[in-house]
Amino acid sequence: ATPFSHAEWAHSNLEKYRRSEEARQRSEAIRNETIRVVEDRQIKTNRSQNEASHKLNDRARDITTWKKDLEREVGALVKETEELRITRRELEHAIAQAKRPEEVVNHCVSAREYRIGIDNVTDAVQIALTEEMKEIKRIQQAMSQHHDDIEGQILKNESVAEQLKVDLRQKARALDIDQTCFSLDNTSHEIEVHPGVHEADLTISSPQSWIKFTDKNIEDSNNARTASSELRGNVDGLLSSACTELMTAWSVSNRSFKERVMETEETQGLLGKNLEATTQEIADLDDHIRILKKALDEKRPPLKVAETRLALRTHRPNVEACDDSPQGKLVSEVVEINDSINILTERLADAEGARAQLLKAQAELRQDLRVKETSLRIDRGKCMGQRLRFPYNQRCSRKCSYKWCQNIANFTMNRAADGLHLADTDLRQ
């Protein structure tokens, strides 16, 4: 007997037909769904890739914008730093040149220590030289302080510039990477699979902190440039004002020297006249004494001499008609001669005493003249000899282009009409 009936056989076949039909229907449904899913995912993939490309492009533009700002700021800061270095050279030149008037003042002070006698006095020249030295020291101290400030500012500028350059290099690298990423597509040879790369968060900054970082660098650079520019302005102002103040102090000392030299020369002239008059008076007195000793009746000649002198001296012009010691002496001489007619013998002793006083006065006058000659040799020769070519001995060269020397040249031109250069011919003797 057979294990299956005909009915079972037929039923089995029908079941197989049904199951295969169901499998085909399910497969067809899967195929249809797969096509839809593939198309949908392809659209999403393309859209996502396009969006990523757009964002990369936007990011590249942002980086390019900031990169240009950084490049512009680096250029401006480098230029400002170079200008500050030029200012530093200007200041160093001024510091070196400021030693020249200091040396001259020290020379004058040292030379004037050799004045002798009553002329070794604290006069207007000494006061002016002291004030001039104080002004020189104050200016040198201000220059030194500004030089230290410049050195610090240059270091600051270089530090900020390095920060900008580092930021610029990083942005250039990031821009290169993002531009490379933007250029990649599905047919690029450089693409490959990097499993798990999307899960690794290697970012350090946010868009806000990224902007803030570069903005802070640019702000630091702006602040550094502003401080540097202000410092350059301060130095320029110092060089201008210091030159004026120093030259003014120099001119005051020169004017004091000139006045002192003129005063000493005037005194020397008066001393010479007094010495000449005294010497003459001694000679006259000697003649008078000889006349007294020779004869009592020879009184008229000396009387005529004295009266003639008085008459001649009435012709002295203007202020020269001075009631000086010769004038008084001549008057007293006339009286003396008239009185000597009666008391000639008694006056002989007086004449001898007067002669002794004249000799003493003559010695004092001669000594004082030597003192004045020494003072003139110091002030007019040793001191003014160093200062005569004012202010050219303050400059390193007439063709010097440094601001310090140019300021001195401008000062000279502006003040030449004021007579402050003191290049007087009377001081060249």
Secondary structure, 3 states (H helix, E strand, C coil): CCCCCHHHHHHHHHHHHHHHHHHHHHHHHHHHHHHHHHHHHHHHHHHHHHHHHHHHHHHHHHHHHHHHHHHHHHHHHHHHHHHHHHHHHHHHHHHHHCHHHHHHHHHHHHHHCCCCHHHCCCCHHHHHHHHHHHHHHHHHHHHHHHHHHHHHHHHHHHHHHHHHHHHHHHHHHHHHHHHHHHHCCCCCCCCCCCCCHHHCCCCCCCHHHHHHHHHHHHHHHHHHHHHHHHHHHHHHHHHHHHHHHHHHHHHHHHHHHHHHHHHHHHHHHHHHHHHHHHHHHHHHHHHHHHHHHHCCCCCHHHHHHHHHHHHHHCCCCHHHCCCCHHHHHHHHHHHHHHHHHHHHHHHHHHHHHHHHHHHHHHHHHHHHHHHHHHHHHHHHHHHHHHHCCCCHHHCCCCCCCCHHHHHHHHHHHHHHHHCCCCCCHHHCC
